[in-house]
Amino acid sequence: MLSRDETLAVTLSIAVALLVAVFAIIAGAGLNSQAPAQGSTPGPSCAEWTDGCVVCRRIPEGLACSTPGIACIPSQSRCFKPAGIPI
């Protein structure tokens, strides 16, 4: 059986480890807060484009974009379907 001091030390160690994990999660949550399609949207002459991470398409309701991969690094957007071409 652990002494009172040993029990306190184990409890404090667990509490510190949990706090460090929570702070790491909170700090990492703000790293990828920018939407991938924002700022990289080509002009209205492009109906569908990609930045290497997501594919976006203009639809009557607005923009429809896929979800990026977990380790994707966006590059320059490029149009692969000009507007006016049937989908």
N, C-alpha and C positions, 0 to 999 in steps of 0.2 A: 504494500500500500504506500502511496506517495505521501510525503509530508505536506503540511499546509503550504510551505514556501514553494515546493516543487509543483504543486497543483496550481498555485498562482502564476508561476513562471510559464507553465504549459498553456494556461488560459490566456495570458497576455500575448504569448507568441502566436496563438491561433487568431486572436483579435487583430493583431498587427498585420498578419498575413492577409486576412480578409479585407482590411482597410486598404492595403497596397493593391490588391486585386480590383477593388471597387474604383479607386482613383485611376488605375490604368485603363479600365473600361471607359470611364468618363472622359479621360483625356483622349482616347482613341476615337470616341464617338464623333468628335468634331472634325476629324481629319478629312473625311470624304463627304462633306455636307453639300458640296456644289453639285447640282444636277448635271449630268453629262451633256445634255443637249443644249443647256443654256450657254449663250455666248458663242457657240459654234454652229448655230443654225444658219445654213446658207440662204441666199435670197429666194424669192418666190418662184424663180425659174427652175428650182430643183424640187422634185416631188419625193425623193427618197435618197438618203445619204447615210454615211457611217463615219465614225472617227476611229474605227478599229476596235472599239469596245461595245458600242451600241449601234443599232440600226434604227433610224427614225424615218417616219413617213408622215406626210401631210394628209389628214383626213378631214371630212367636213366639220368635225367637232373640234379640231385643233391639231396638235401633234400627238403621235403615238410612237413611243420609243421602247425598245427592248431593255432588259435589265443587264447592266455590265457584269462581266466576270469578276471574281473576287480579287484577282491580282492584275487587272487590266490597267494599262497606262494609255490614256487617250492620245491620239496623234492629230494631225491636221485633218479636218473634215473634208470628205470628198463626195461629190455627187455621183450616183450611179444610175439614177433614173430621172431625166429631165421632166419638168412639168409638161402636161399635154399628151404624154404617152400613156395609153390605157394600162391599168394595173393587172 
